[in-house]
Each structure stands twice: as structure tokens, then as C-alpha cells.
Amino acid sequence: MIVSVTDTMPQATRARNPGSLSLAHQLQAVRMHVVLKEFDDEQLNERVIPPPYMGRSASRLRLIYGSMQHTLDIYGQIVVYLRLNGIVPPASRPGGL
């Protein structure tokens, strides 16, 4: 399975500066790469019993992407909290991390 690092980046980030990745996006891409390397395509598409909120069955790939999506959602909430408290998130500072 081929996965691009930029697949985990928000579209606005890619459009604004396609050549740079924030540390958060780099770490997310590394995590995704490590998890995906553990399985071949057949194993990723295998149906497993997911948490109750996902229905009766789901592929491992759906569980992995759901977890990544949740992580990015939480990161977004942290960014809002920081900004409301007058703090510029590290990934938004000049030069990034």
C-alpha cells in the first residue's frame, strides 16, 4: 500500500506551503507509516470487530484511519484552546517547529 505524507495534511496547509510539513504532520505521517508497515494489503482489508460505535465489522484500515482522524481532531481542539489563551501554537510560529 502506498501512502503519501501529504495525505495527512489539511488541504489549506498544502496549498499555502506545499514544500513544508509541520512537526505534527511529520509525526502523524511517521505513525501512519509504522502502523501500515505492520500489515500487508490483505490484512488491512480484513474485517475485524470494531468498537461498538463503528458497527458490527470494519476493516483494519478503517480503524487506523479513524484513529488518525481522531488524533487530528484533538490537535485542532488544542490549537483553538491555545489561541483563546493568547498562545500561538508551535506549528504556527514563524519557522514552525
N, C-alpha and C positions, 0 to 999 in steps of 0.2 A: 504494500500500500504506500502510495506517495503522498506526503503531506507537506505543504509549504509553510514556512514560518509565518509568512504574511497572512495565511488563512485565519490566524487567531487575532489579527489586528482589526480594530474598527475601521470601517471604510473611510471615515473622515481623517484618521491618522495617516492612512496610506496615501490619500490624496494630498494632504498637506506636506508630508515629507516622506516619500516612498523609500528613501535610502536608509532611514534610521529607525531603529526599534528601541523603545524604552526598555529598561531593565525588567519591568513587569512582564512585557510581552516576550522578551527573551527567555525569562524563566518559565513562562507558560508554555512556550514552544519546546523548551527542553523537557519539561514534564510530559508533554504530549508525546514527544518523540520516544522517551524512555518507556512509557506505558505501551505505546503502539508497537515497539520493537519486541515486546514480550510475546506477541501473538502473530500468527500468520492470518491471511485473509479468511480462511475457513473458520478459525477460532473467533475472529472478530465478528463474523456474521452469525455465529451460533446463538440460538435463543437460550436465554437463561431466565431465572426467576428474579425479577427486579424488586425494588421497594414497592409497597402497595400502591403508592400514588402514580406509578407508571403502567399500571395494568397487569395482566396475567403473565406476559412474557415480553422480553425486549432483547435486542442484540447487545453483545458486549460493547460494540461500537457506540450504540445509543447511550449506554450507561457512561462511557468515557466522555463523550461529548457533552452529556448532561452535566457531569461533574465539572468540566471545564467551564461551561456556560455559567454555572452557579458561582464558581470562583471569580469570574469576571464581573458578575453582578454584584457580589460582595465588595470587590475592589472599587467599583463605581460608587457604592454607598459610602465607602470610607473616604473617597475623594470629595464627595459632597460635604460630609461631616468636617473634613479638614478645612475646606474653603469657607464654610459657615463660621468657623472659628478663626478665620484670618490667616490660615496656613496654606501656602502654595505646596501642593503635593510634589514630591521629589521628581517624578517623571515629567512634570510640567515646568520645572525650573529651567532657566537657560543652560544649555549643555546637557540636560537630562541628568541621569544618574551617572 
